[in-house]
Amino acid sequence: MISNNNKDISIHFAEEKEAGIILSFIKELAEYEKLTHEVVATEEKLKETLFGEKKYAEVLIAEYKNQPAGFALFFHNYSTFLAKPGIYLEDLFVKKELRGKGIGKVLLSYLGVIALERNCGRIEWSVLDWNEPSIKFYLKLGAIPLNDWTVYRVTGNSIKKLADEFYK
């Protein structure tokens, strides 16, 4: 357990046996973001990719009064301009009934501790344009939007088409 000043909130790095909890948070997040149709994750796939031989990301679990309350899933990226690693926050989620209790702030601030310990030059994440409560929360913590940047994504069959271009 990682301690902080709020005695009701505790954080720890997730363990493989918590894959079901992580999946339930992912599904609740997808419901909030109106993206449940995109969730294909399973406990088995989470165990393989988060706790298997090759770990692709790390997960922090927050508990409120000893009950699972939220999570932060993150991984390292790299800044060529800074010549330093960075942290990309893929998901930050707190259960609806527990929002406003400081859980998200504790998760995000501990990510700051990790970034400093690991000599990271930045922490980045994306937020949906319509998600005003999250945007206000992030701004209050000192985050700034990168208005000059647009996120691009290649998925599914487009990845195959892109890879096929290599062999042409």
C-alpha positions in Angstrom: 0.0 0.0 0.0 1.2 3.5 -0.9 0.3 6.0 1.8 -0.8 9.6 1.4 -2.4 12.2 3.6 -6.0 11.0 3.1 -6.5 8.1 5.5 -9.7 7.0 3.6 -7.8 6.6 0.3 -5.0 4.0 -0.4 -3.2 3.1 -3.6 -1.3 0.1 -4.7 0.1 -1.4 -7.9 -2.4 -4.0 -9.2 -1.7 -7.7 -9.0 -2.7 -10.4 -11.4 -5.5 -11.6 -9.1 -7.1 -8.1 -9.6 -7.6 -8.5 -13.3 -11.4 -8.9 -12.8 -11.5 -5.6 -10.8 -9.5 -3.9 -13.6 -11.9 -5.2 -16.2 -14.9 -4.0 -14.2 -13.4 -0.5 -14.1 -12.7 -0.6 -17.8 -16.4 -1.5 -18.5 -17.6 1.2 -16.2 -15.4 3.7 -17.9 -16.6 2.6 -21.3 -20.2 3.0 -20.2 -19.4 6.6 -19.0 -17.7 7.4 -22.3 -20.6 5.8 -24.3 -18.1 3.3 -25.8 -19.2 -0.1 -24.4 -19.5 -1.5 -27.9 -15.7 -1.1 -28.2 -14.7 -3.2 -25.1 -13.3 -6.6 -26.1 -10.9 -6.9 -23.2 -11.2 -10.1 -21.0 -9.6 -11.0 -17.7 -7.4 -13.5 -19.6 -6.1 -10.8 -22.0 -5.5 -8.4 -19.1 -3.6 -11.0 -17.2 -1.5 -11.7 -20.3 -0.7 -8.1 -21.3 -0.4 -6.5 -17.8 1.1 -9.3 -15.8 2.5 -11.8 -18.3 6.1 -12.3 -19.5 5.9 -9.0 -21.5 4.1 -6.3 -19.5 2.7 -3.5 -21.7 1.3 -1.2 -19.0 1.0 -0.7 -15.3 -2.1 -0.2 -13.2 -2.6 1.6 -9.9 -5.7 0.7 -7.9 -7.2 3.2 -5.6 -9.3 2.0 -2.6 -11.7 4.1 -0.6 -12.3 2.8 2.9 -10.7 -0.5 1.8 -13.0 -0.9 -1.2 -11.9 -0.7 -4.9 -12.7 2.8 -6.0 -10.8 3.5 -9.2 -7.7 2.9 -11.3 -5.0 4.5 -13.4 -3.5 2.5 -16.3 -0.3 3.9 -17.8 2.8 3.1 -19.8 6.0 4.7 -20.8 6.6 6.6 -24.0 9.6 8.6 -25.0 10.3 12.3 -25.9 13.0 12.7 -28.5 13.1 16.4 -27.8 13.7 15.9 -24.1 15.7 12.7 -24.5 13.7 11.4 -21.6 11.0 8.8 -20.9 7.5 10.0 -20.3 4.3 8.5 -18.9 1.1 8.2 -21.0 -2.0 7.8 -18.9 -4.3 5.6 -20.9 -7.2 5.6 -18.4 -8.0 7.3 -15.2 -11.4 6.3 -13.7 -13.2 6.7 -10.4 -16.5 5.0 -9.6 -19.4 7.4 -10.1 -20.6 7.2 -6.5 -17.1 8.0 -5.2 -16.3 11.0 -7.4 -15.5 14.3 -5.6 -13.7 12.5 -2.7 -10.2 13.2 -4.0 -9.5 9.8 -5.3 -8.7 10.9 -8.9 -6.4 13.6 -7.5 -4.6 11.1 -5.4 -4.2 8.7 -8.3 -2.9 11.5 -10.6 -0.6 13.0 -8.0 0.9 9.6 -7.3 1.5 9.3 -11.1 3.5 12.5 -10.6 5.6 10.9 -7.9 6.3 7.9 -10.2 7.2 10.3 -13.0 9.8 12.1 -10.8 11.2 8.8 -9.5 11.6 7.5 -13.0 13.1 10.8 -14.3 10.2 11.3 -16.8 9.9 14.6 -18.7 6.2 14.6 -19.0 2.8 13.0 -18.3 0.3 13.0 -21.1 -3.2 11.8 -21.7 -6.2 12.4 -23.9 -9.7 13.5 -22.9 -12.9 13.4 -24.9 -14.0 16.9 -26.0 -17.4 16.6 -24.4 -16.1 15.5 -21.0 -16.3 18.9 -19.3 -16.0 17.6 -15.7 -12.7 15.8 -16.5 -11.4 18.8 -18.4 -12.1 21.1 -15.5 -10.5 18.6 -13.1 -7.3 18.4 -15.2 -7.1 22.2 -15.7 -7.4 22.7 -11.9 -4.4 20.4 -11.4 -2.3 22.4 -13.8 -2.6 20.4 -17.0 -2.8 22.3 -20.3 -4.5 21.2 -23.5 -2.3 20.8 -26.5 -4.5 22.7 -29.0 -2.0 22.6 -31.8 -1.9 18.8 -31.8 -4.4 16.3 -33.2 -4.4 12.6 -32.2 -4.3 10.2 -35.1 -5.0 6.5 -34.8 -4.7 3.4 -37.0 -6.7 0.3 -35.8 -8.0 -3.0 -37.1 -7.8 -3.6 -40.8 -6.0 -0.3 -41.3 -3.0 -1.7 -39.4 -2.9 -4.6 -41.8 -3.1 -2.3 -44.8 -0.3 -0.1 -43.3 1.9 -3.2 -42.7 1.2 -4.4 -46.2 2.6 -1.2 -47.6 6.0 -2.3 -46.2 6.1 -5.2 -48.6 5.1 -3.3 -51.7 
